[in-house]
Amino acid sequence: MFLNILQIAIIILIIGFGLVIPIGKYLVKIFTDEKDTVFERITYNVLRVDSTEQMTWQRYSQAILFSNLFLVLVFYAALRLQLSLPLNPDHLSPAPSPDLSFNAAISFVTNTDWQSYGGETTLSYFNQMIMITSLMFTSAATGLAGGVAVIRGLSQNGVNNLGNFWVDLTRGIYRIFLPLSLVLALVYVWQGMPQTLDPAAVATTLEGATQTIARGPVASLESIKQIGTNGGGFFNQNSAHPFENPTALTNALEIISMLLIVPALTYTFGKITKAPRQGWVFFGVFAALFIGFLVIILPAEQIGNPLFTSLGIDQSITSEQSGGNFEGKEVRFGIAQTSLFVTATTAATTGSVDAMHDSLTPMGGFAALSEMLLNVVFGGKGVGLITLIMYAAVTVFLVGLMVGRTPEFLNKKIEAKEVKLVSLALLAHPFLILIGTGLALIWPKALDSLNNPDAHGFSELFYAFTSATANNGSAFAGINANTVFYNSILGIAIIYGRFMAPLLPMLAVAGSLAIKSRVPKTTGTMSTNTVFFSVLLLAAILIVGGLTFFPALALGPIAEQFELAAGKTF
Amino acid sequence: MTVQSRSSLISLIVPAITTAIWFIILCGLIYPLVVTVVANVIFPYQAHGSLIVGSNNKVIGSELIGQNFVAPKYFHPRPSATTKTGTTDKADPYNAAQSGASNYGPTNKKLIDGVKAAVDAYRKENGLAANVLVPVDAVTASASGLDPDITIANANLQASRVAKARNLSLSDVQNLIAQNTQGRQFGFLGEPRVNVLKLNLALDRGKS
């Protein structure tokens, strides 16, 4: 038990205290640097990018949309043409269907990485390496650029200038994602991850059976998969597969990678907007939510499945076993490393899994779901911070109404236009999750895809729509989502979740606030950089987010918890 | 300060295309190939999948990927929910070409019934009394379906069966378990574990 707490504490302390300030400072430098490196200058010249252009929020958004649209088209084509393209040594066929290709193309371009296929049985090395690996870079850098653009907008005083998308994209890849991924990939290979273009290995086991062992260029995908909070696995079982996560060290590094940039972005935010305390308030709110959910998941998984007790199974923690709810978990990670991974992957919207979320205890599943429903427990690259800023605007507006103070944030007046945009972003998220889940419940044959009956089956469905809309990508993976219905509707949920909740509305808010001049602080101004405001913000998140989804949660994991306690099976 | 905002949309299309193509080449081709070349030079064993090669130069398996064992003289791995490649209902444990899990929720009757059957089978095969508790990893399917490890508790309970099948003393087998137990990484990360394939290889080697 002691070692369980210790290893979790060490990893969290490395992230929270070791990395936030250095990475945060580095991000400030990258995104405020006036000078391009030589390599960047050459890139802009060759690619015919005007790196001096300063973009309004409209233009910045258009640049993101055009860039993503083109990437979707290219990836869709590469998937459909898989059989005509090289690097398919295992001769995987047929090529992904049109609906699957539509879903996958959108999913990877938007950093969601929802997968309704199994990697090692579906995709050629061409698609795994050239397409998916590169999309993991561009999607992560796009999200980060969006976050930085919003921060810039908030820091402007009367100018609609969010920066230059092409420059932000290029710098993110050149100065963070590529060098970090290169180093980590080699560490991963050292620990046992394969990195080869050879086809699957064929072994003759000790008992004389033939075992085909799928492998490939795994490490180079895995490092950016985690750093970029992408989460799409090379293999069907993602980071639970021993080739995608061979040791406890790789598991710890994968957790740290997911939480490398987003927490640090709060520091970057504080620096660039010249409101460092505001940055720490945001960090504190993120961290409080994270620890809160971890404290739900860890004990729930450690206690295990009460239905196993009467079967004569030992689920206790001893020096010889980690015990706990062990269906769908791996021995090398045990309960502590698994619980931390579950908390981190649903927080950072990575969506990679080192255990099967479908087999989590009801409360473990509840916490994983809730993190994605709130979407502000650190959140994905850039988008998490944007969502928190959105909640901050909601909070100043609500509190402003209650006590009759002018809603202001960072010395800017929050007026009708901003509140409307914020409401749009706020409502977009639950709208698609709840409508989508409801639609699937009544759609002919849609429920045939479920792997579990009763309340848990509902959770499978609810989780799928939550994960897609929150751009997370993890799953209660028993659900068979590779049908025309799910591929199409979840694909739409992903696009909508990426751009409407909250990226485009919040870029608009940032643009709108950028044009406004700062107002001087008066006695009527409510401070937003205090502990008191942190509590208000937390309350707003839990009340607004929580109440929206409580009925659905009650039908899923909460009902299941009562069923489990009553000893019922289905 | 002037801000250009009126430039036409066309001026965004060229960089959208050129940046996409460049980053696909750089991050999808150059970067993975650099990693492949360097990895194959400094870590050739791991880069190819940590394959264990037998005396006849044939690949026996990967030390990271579990394989199925049913004979009493071998230690048995955890249950695996993988299925035959291309199917989802034909059981094929430890199919390393298609990883998979049960994905059963904790109240699913199929999970409880399966685990119950596994407990009975485990007790019978290892000659355990009805009051001996069975370690949870021995009766639950792993997340990958390819878990190469079992817990020490699980290995210890299988030791006497293996010893009997091989005419070895119990302490010899227990020594082998101890030798093939990996502790927590750096003393604190992860869990102690026993690699089933390596342990069984050690048993076979001791025999010859």
Interface residues (C-beta under 8 A of the other chain):
Chain A: L3 L6 Q7 I10 T43 V46 L47 R48 V49 D50 E53 Q54 M55 T56 Q58 R59 Q62 A63 F66 S67 L69 F70 L71 V74 G118 E120 T121 M129 I130 M131 T133 S134 L135 M136 F137 T138 V159 N160 N161 W166 L169 T170 I173 L178 S181 L182 A185 L186 V189 W190 Q191 G192 M193 P194 Q195 T196 L197 D198 A200 A201 V202 A203 T204 T205 L206 E207 A209 Q211 T212 I213 A214 R215 P217 A219 S220 L221 I224 F235 N236 Q237 A240 H241 P242 F243 P246 T247 A248 L249 N251 A252 G304 N305 L307 F308 L311 G312 I313 D314 Q315 T318 S319 E320 Q321 S322 G323 G324 N325 F326 E327 G328 K329 E330 V331 R332 F333 G334 Q337 V353 D354 A355 M356 D358 S359 L360 T361 P362 N451 N452 P453 D454 A455 H456 S459 F476 A477 G478 N480 E560 E563 L564 K568 T569 F570
Chain B: M1 V3 Q4 S5 S7 L9 S11 L12 I13 V14 P15 A16 I17 T18 T19 A20 W22 F23 I24 I25 L26 C27 G28 L29 Y31 P32 V34 V35 T36 V38 A39 N40 I42 F43 Q46 A47 H48 G49 S50 L51 K58 V59 I60 G61 S62 L64 I65 G66 Q67 N68 F69 V70 A71 Y74 R78 T85 G86 T88 Y94 N95 A96 A97 Q98 S99 G100 A101 S102 N103 Y104 G105 P106 T107 N108 K109 L111 I112 V115 K116 V119 R123 A130 N131 V132 L133 V134 P135 V136 D137 V139 T140 A141 S142 A143 S144 G145 L146 D147 P148 D149 I150 T151 I152 A153 N154 N156 R184 Q185 F186 F188 L189 G190 E191 P192 R193 L197 N200 L201 D204
